[in-house]
């Protein structure tokens, strides 16, 4: 009788132990976002990638590991990834540069996504007037050229803030960009400049510099929303026409960034005419990746990403 009671107690304890283990494992599993995913539409002339900056609050503020980027992009129906270098600063310090790049490659392979480009920040100013600092910036960017090659990316995106003097900026930007593009060409990697404030948002000047560099692997990344040339107290006082800017950049484009901020009740972007922008992109004969880059605050990051993606698909189906 005692043996039978002990056996029942052991069985009950075993059952409780299994329940504890089950819920512990369930709790430790990754939380996967499973929103509704749009299918391709008949008028879609491009592929869609996700710019990691769209999730920068998730990774910087919410404590989520940026190594989850591929998983989250896959759950939202994206085909390719656009990494942001600064989101991995902590991981690089703790794990080492090569380990981080190897981990990103494994994650992208696990979820079957293409790696398209790396947006490189905080590695020095490629257009700074001081030649010593400029050359150091070129050297700092080289490891990202190798990272892009290891990941299978086609490009790294760079910035050209530089001087407040236009003539000095042109000379310095040409020098820094030429040196980096020459190095990257040996690795079969493109170097592309985004309109990202300052003279880089003065598209006429930017295009002039790119044309003078005259390298097949040196181009631009037109961003739908970054055309402020000068700010005073955080307010833009000199802005390049966004539609003119995108049209002028498209012949040199090796990527496109669909920036969005907010949407009206019809799902249209409140500051940017996506129909007009996409028509300019299509007119240029572009058919590669367009990256979704949501920067708004009213919607959550996931909601904003999906709203941008949905608008891209809707607009593409109504173009000429």
C-alpha positions in Angstrom: 0.0 0.0 0.0 2.8 2.4 0.9 4.6 1.5 -2.3 1.4 2.3 -4.3 1.1 5.7 -2.5 4.7 6.6 -3.2 4.3 5.6 -6.9 1.3 7.9 -7.2 3.2 10.8 -5.5 6.2 10.3 -7.8 3.9 10.3 -10.8 2.3 13.5 -9.7 5.7 15.1 -9.1 6.8 14.0 -12.5 3.7 15.5 -14.1 4.2 18.8 -12.3 7.9 18.9 -13.3 6.9 18.3 -17.0 4.4 21.1 -16.8 7.0 23.5 -15.3 9.5 22.6 -18.1 6.9 23.0 -20.8 5.9 26.5 -19.7 9.5 27.5 -19.1 10.4 26.5 -22.6 7.3 28.2 -24.1 8.2 31.4 -22.2 11.8 31.4 -23.6 10.7 31.0 -27.2 11.1 34.0 -29.4 8.0 36.1 -29.9 7.4 36.1 -33.7 5.3 38.9 -35.2 2.6 37.3 -37.4 0.8 40.2 -39.1 -1.2 39.9 -42.3 1.2 39.8 -45.3 0.3 41.3 -48.6 0.9 39.3 -51.7 2.5 40.7 -54.9 0.2 42.7 -57.1 0.0 42.6 -60.9 1.5 46.0 -61.4 4.5 45.5 -59.1 7.7 46.2 -61.0 10.1 46.1 -58.1 11.1 43.9 -55.2 10.6 44.9 -51.5 13.3 45.0 -48.8 13.1 46.2 -45.2 15.4 48.9 -43.9 16.4 48.0 -40.4 16.0 51.6 -39.2 12.2 51.0 -39.3 12.7 48.9 -36.2 15.3 51.0 -34.4 13.0 51.7 -31.4 12.4 48.0 -31.1 16.1 47.2 -31.0 17.4 50.4 -29.2 14.6 51.1 -26.7 12.7 47.8 -26.2 15.8 45.7 -25.6 15.1 43.3 -28.4 18.2 41.8 -30.0 18.9 43.2 -33.5 19.8 39.6 -34.4 16.0 39.1 -34.7 15.9 41.4 -37.7 15.7 38.6 -40.3 13.0 36.8 -38.3 10.8 39.9 -38.0 11.3 40.9 -41.6 10.3 37.4 -42.8 7.2 37.4 -40.7 6.1 40.7 -42.4 6.6 39.3 -45.9 9.8 41.0 -47.0 12.3 39.5 -49.5 15.5 41.2 -48.4 17.3 43.0 -45.6 18.9 46.4 -45.4 21.1 46.5 -42.3 22.1 49.6 -40.2 25.6 49.3 -38.8 25.0 51.5 -35.7 22.4 49.1 -34.4 25.1 46.5 -33.8 27.6 48.7 -31.9 27.0 46.9 -28.6 27.2 43.4 -30.1 30.4 44.3 -32.0 32.0 45.5 -28.8 30.9 42.3 -26.9 31.3 39.6 -29.6 33.6 41.0 -32.1 33.0 42.3 -35.7 33.4 39.0 -37.5 31.2 37.1 -35.1 28.4 39.6 -35.6 28.6 39.4 -39.4 28.7 35.6 -39.3 25.6 35.6 -37.0 23.7 37.9 -39.4 24.6 35.7 -42.3 23.3 32.6 -40.5 20.0 34.4 -39.5 19.4 35.5 -43.1 20.0 32.0 -44.4 17.7 30.5 -41.7 14.8 32.7 -42.9 15.6 32.5 -46.6 16.2 36.3 -47.1 18.6 38.1 -49.4 21.0 40.6 -47.9 20.8 43.7 -50.0 22.9 46.5 -48.4 24.4 47.9 -45.2 23.7 51.4 -44.1 27.0 52.5 -42.6 27.0 55.3 -39.9 29.3 56.6 -37.3 32.5 55.6 -39.1 33.8 59.1 -39.8 33.0 61.8 -42.4 34.0 60.9 -45.9 33.7 64.6 -46.9 35.4 66.3 -44.0 37.9 69.0 -45.1 40.7 67.6 -43.0 42.5 65.1 -45.2 43.8 63.1 -42.3 40.3 62.6 -40.8 38.9 61.9 -44.3 41.4 59.2 -45.0 40.7 57.7 -41.6 37.0 57.7 -42.4 37.8 55.8 -45.7 39.8 53.2 -43.7 37.0 52.9 -41.1 34.5 52.1 -43.9 36.6 49.3 -45.4 35.6 46.7 -42.9 32.0 47.3 -43.9 32.9 46.7 -47.5 34.2 43.2 -46.5 31.1 42.7 -44.3 28.9 43.4 -47.3 30.8 40.9 -49.4 30.6 38.3 -46.7 26.9 38.8 -46.4 26.3 38.8 -50.1 25.1 42.4 -50.2 25.5 44.5 -53.3 26.3 47.8 -51.6 27.1 49.8 -48.6 25.3 53.1 -48.1 27.5 56.0 -46.9 26.9 59.6 -45.8 28.6 62.8 -47.0 27.9 65.5 -44.4 31.1 67.5 -44.8 31.7 71.2 -44.9 29.3 74.1 -44.8 31.2 75.6 -47.7 29.9 74.2 -51.0 33.2 74.3 -52.9 35.2 72.7 -50.1 32.5 70.0 -49.8 32.7 69.2 -53.5 36.4 68.6 -53.4 36.4 66.6 -50.1 33.4 64.5 -51.1 35.0 63.7 -54.4 38.2 62.6 -52.8 36.7 60.5 -50.0 34.2 58.9 -52.2 36.7 58.1 -55.0 39.1 56.4 -52.6 36.4 54.2 -51.0 34.8 53.4 -54.3 38.1 52.3 -55.7 38.7 50.0 -52.8 35.2 48.6 -52.9 35.4 47.9 -56.6 38.1 45.3 -55.8 35.5 43.5 -53.7 32.7 43.9 -56.3 30.7 46.1 -53.8 28.9 49.3 -54.7 29.3 52.5 -52.7 26.0 54.5 -52.7 25.3 57.9 -51.2 22.0 58.7 -49.6 20.5 62.2 -49.6 20.9 62.6 -45.9 21.1 66.3 -45.0 23.5 69.0 -45.8 24.9 69.2 -49.3 24.1 65.6 -49.9 20.5 66.7 -50.0 21.3 69.3 -52.7 20.8 66.7 -55.4 22.4 68.8 -58.2 25.6 69.0 -56.2 25.5 65.3 -55.2 24.9 64.1 -58.7 27.8 66.3 -59.9 30.2 64.7 -57.5 29.1 61.2 -58.3 29.5 61.9 -62.0 33.0 63.2 -61.5 33.9 60.2 -59.5 33.0 58.3 -62.6 33.1 54.8 -61.1 30.6 52.1 -62.2 30.2 51.0 -58.6 29.5 54.5 -57.2 25.9 55.6 -57.2 23.1 56.9 -55.0 20.3 55.8 -52.8 17.4 58.1 -53.3 15.4 58.6 -50.1 11.8 59.9 -50.6 12.0 62.1 -47.5 15.5 63.5 -46.8 15.8 66.7 -48.8 16.5 69.3 -46.1 19.8 71.1 -47.0 19.8 73.5 -44.0 18.2 73.6 -40.6 17.9 76.4 -38.0 16.8 75.3 -34.5 15.7 71.9 -35.9 13.4 73.6 -38.5 14.2 73.2 -42.2 14.9 76.5 -43.9 16.3 75.3 -47.2 14.8 72.2 -48.8 15.3 70.6 -52.2 12.2 69.7 -54.2 11.7 66.0 -53.3 10.2 65.0 -56.6 12.8 66.8 -58.7 15.5 65.3 -56.5 14.3 61.7 -56.9 14.0 62.2 -60.7 17.5 63.5 -60.9 19.0 60.8 -58.7 17.3 57.8 -60.4 19.7 57.4 -63.3 22.5 56.8 -60.8 20.4 54.8 -58.3 21.5 51.4 -57.0 18.7 51.3 -54.5 15.6 53.2 -53.4 14.4 54.1 -49.9 10.7 54.5 -49.5 10.6 56.8 -46.5 7.3 57.3 -44.7 6.1 59.2 -41.6 2.3 58.9 -41.3 -0.8 57.9 -43.2 -4.3 59.3 -43.7 -7.6 57.5 -43.5 -7.1 56.2 -47.1 -3.7 54.7 -46.3 -1.8 57.4 -48.2 1.3 59.0 -46.9 0.6 62.5 -45.5 3.8 64.2 -46.6 4.9 62.3 -49.7 2.9 61.4 -52.8 3.9 57.7 -53.2 2.1 57.5 -56.5 4.2 60.3 -58.0 7.4 59.0 -56.4 6.9 55.5 -57.7 6.1 56.8 -61.2 9.4 58.5 -61.2 11.1 55.3 -60.2 9.3 53.3 -62.8 10.0 55.9 -65.5 13.7 55.5 -64.8 13.5 51.7 -65.7 14.3 50.7 -62.1 13.2 47.2 -61.1 15.3 46.2 -58.2 14.7 46.5 -54.4 12.8 49.4 -52.8 13.4 49.5 -49.1 10.6 50.3 -46.6 11.8 52.9 -44.1 9.1 54.0 -41.6 10.1 56.9 -39.4 6.8 57.9 -37.8 5.7 58.0 -34.2 1.9 57.8 -34.3 1.7 54.2 -35.5 3.8 51.4 -34.0 6.9 50.4 -36.0 5.2 47.2 -37.2 2.0 49.1 -38.1 4.0 51.8 -40.0 6.1 49.2 -41.8 3.0 47.3 -43.0 1.2 50.5 -44.0 4.2 51.6 -46.1 4.5 48.2 -47.7 0.7 48.1 -48.5 0.9 51.6 -50.0 3.8 50.7 -52.2 1.9 47.7 -53.6 -1.4 49.7 -54.0 0.4 52.6 -55.8 2.4 50.3 -58.1 -0.8 48.8 -59.3 -2.2 52.1 -60.4 0.8 53.5 -62.4 1.0 54.1 -66.1 
